[in-house]
Amino acid sequence: MEVPKILKVKDPEHEKSKPLHEHLPQPPACVLLCSPIRTGKSTLISNLLLNPAFYGPEYFDTVKIISNTINNDLTSRFLREHFDVEDHYNDDMIDQLVEAQKSYKKEDQPEVALILDDILGSLNSGSRVNTLSARFRHYNIRLLLFSTHVFRYVSNVVRQNTTNLIVGSPFPNQKELLKIAEEFGDVVGGQENWLRIYHTACQERYDFLHMDLQSNPV
């Protein structure tokens, strides 16, 4: 008798047909962007959302950006022009987004990108957005991106549900870099190998390492 084979469940037909470059985080994705101050985080986010070679401004039906610094950051001025932007965080924002998505039939839910930039230090462990990282797919949030310069500001729940890790450079705080290596090193053969890969990828300012944790091998 033939051994039963597990078949891939077909993707819904309503999903976006625009082809994405294989190096981009493939939705649905929970992206953790960890990079020191003045190493290009805002530039990278602007490219992801506005550059047609990346997702571009038309890829998602709804883009919401929550950032404590967005009104003081000239690099982000075009994000302010194009998208729904908040300069502070509260749980009601997440509740309202989830309820809005739940008001649609599953097949009619808008495709959402939710960006949380430099707010993680002001969150507590019970913040709605932390638990959202484990359930964002259920609400058709196709891109959930957390941006921070302090790795351990990120909730353990978010770190465990990260599908794509981006680490910028230079990273002068070696203790902080070692924390990332300790957390994600096992998937590439250990902490020392992770550091080797990072330093290979990040030889110049504004270089970054992107780990696609959804692929096998990583």
N, C-alpha and C positions, 0 to 999 in steps of 0.2 A: 504494500500500500504506500502511495506517495506521501511524503512528509508534508503536512500543511505549511503553507507559506503565508507570512503576514504581508499584506498589500498596503501600500501607502493610500491614505484617504485622499481623495481628489480635492484640490483646492477649490474654494467657492468661485463660481464663474464671475462674480461681480468684483473680484479683486482687481487692483490696478494692473493695466497691461503694459505700462511704460517700463521698458527694460532698464534695470539698474546695473551699474558697473559692479563686477563681482567683489571688489574691494570695499564697497559700501556696506554698512550694516543692513541686512535684509529684513524688512518688516515681516512680522512684528518683532521689534527689538527693544530691549532695555539696555541703554548705553550708559556706561559710567565713564565720564571724561575727567581725568585727574591730571592737573597740570599746574605748576606754580604760577604766581602772578606775573603778568607781562610775558607770557610764552605763547600767546595766540589763541586762547580759548574762544574769545568772542569772534575772532576772524574765522575760526573753524566752524562755529555754529552758523555764522552768516553765510558761509559757503554752502553748508549742508542745506539750508532752507531757501537760499536765494539764487544760487548758481545752478543753471539748468544742467550742467554736467554732473551735478550731485542729485538731490531730490528736486530742487527748484521750487519756485513759489506756487506752482499749480499741482504738485503731487498730492498733497494732503488737502482734504476738504476744510479742515479747521486746524489752525496752529495757535496754541496758547503758550506764551512765554511768561514765566514768573521769575523775576530777577530783582534783587535788592539794589543793584547798581546800574540797571539799564538806562536810567534817565541821566546818569553822569558819565556814560561811556560813549564817546563819539563813534567808536567802531560799530556800535550797535544801533546807530541812528536809522539805518535802513530797515532793520528789524522792527523798530517802532512804527515806521511808516506802513508796513505791510501787514502786520499781524496784531492779534489781541495780546496786549502787554499789561502786566501788573508789576508794580515796584515793591510789593510786599506779599507775604504768604499768609493765608489762613485756611483752615480745613474746609470752610464753606465753599471755597473755590473748587476743591476736588469733589465735594458732595454734589455741587450743582452740575459739574461736568458729567459725573457718573449718572445722575438722574436724567440729564438731557439725553444721554446715549441710550438709557434704558427706555425712554419714551418712544423709541423707534423699534420697529421689527428688526430682528437681527440682520437681515439682508439689506435693510435700508439705513443702517447706522452710518453716519459720516465717518470718514477715515481721519483720525485725529493724531496730531503730533503735540506732545506736551513737553516743554523744556523748562527745567528748573536749574537756574544758573546762580551759583554762589549764595544759596539760601540755606544750605544744609546745617550751618552752624546755629541757626535759629530754630531748628526743628527739634521736637522731642521724640522719644522712641515710639510714641503712640500716634504720631502724625498720620493723617489719612494717606498722604502720598507715599509713605513707607509701605503700608499694607497694599496700596494700589500696585506696587511693583510685582506683587505675586498674582494679581488678577487683571492686569491691564488689558490682556488679550480678550477677556470676556466683554469688554466695552468698546472693542474695535479701536483702541488706542494703538496705532501702528508703530509709533516711535515715542518712547518715554526716555528722555535724556536727563541725566543728573550731571551737573558740572560743578567741580569743586577743586580747591587747591590743597585741601587737607583730607587725606584718604579716610581716616577713621571718623571724620564727621558723618560719613555715609553709614546709614543704618545697616546692621548685619543682614536684615531682610532684603534690602536692596542689593547688597553685595552678593548674596546667594542667588538672586534672580537675574544678575547681570548676564546678558547674552553677548555683549561687545564691550571690551575694555580698551580705552584710548588713554595713553600715558604720554604726556608732553615732555619737552626738554628746553633748556637744561633743568636739572633737578638737583639744586644745591644741597637740599636737606636729605642727606643719605639715610638717616633713620626713617624718614617718611618713605623713601624709595624701597627700603628693606621691608617695610610693612606690606607694600604691594607685592613684592617678590615672595614674601612668606605666604600671602593669601592665595596667589595664583600660580606659584611655581610648580606645584604638583602636576599640573596639566601639561607641562613641557619638560618633565624629568627632574624637577627640583629647583630650589631657589637660586643656586649658582647658575644654572643654565638659563633661567629667566633673566637674570641680570646680564648674562652674555648677550642674549637676544636683544634686550633693551638697548645696550650700549652699541650694538651693531646697527640697530635701526636709528638711533638718536645720536648722530655724530656732530650735528650742527644745531644752532639755535632754531627753534620752531619745528625741528623734526619731531616725529611722534611715532610711537608703537601702537598699532591697532591689532588686538587679539580678537579673532572671531571665535567665540566660545561655543557657538552653535554648530560649527563644523567638526568633523571627525576625520583626521586629527585636527587639533586646534590650529 
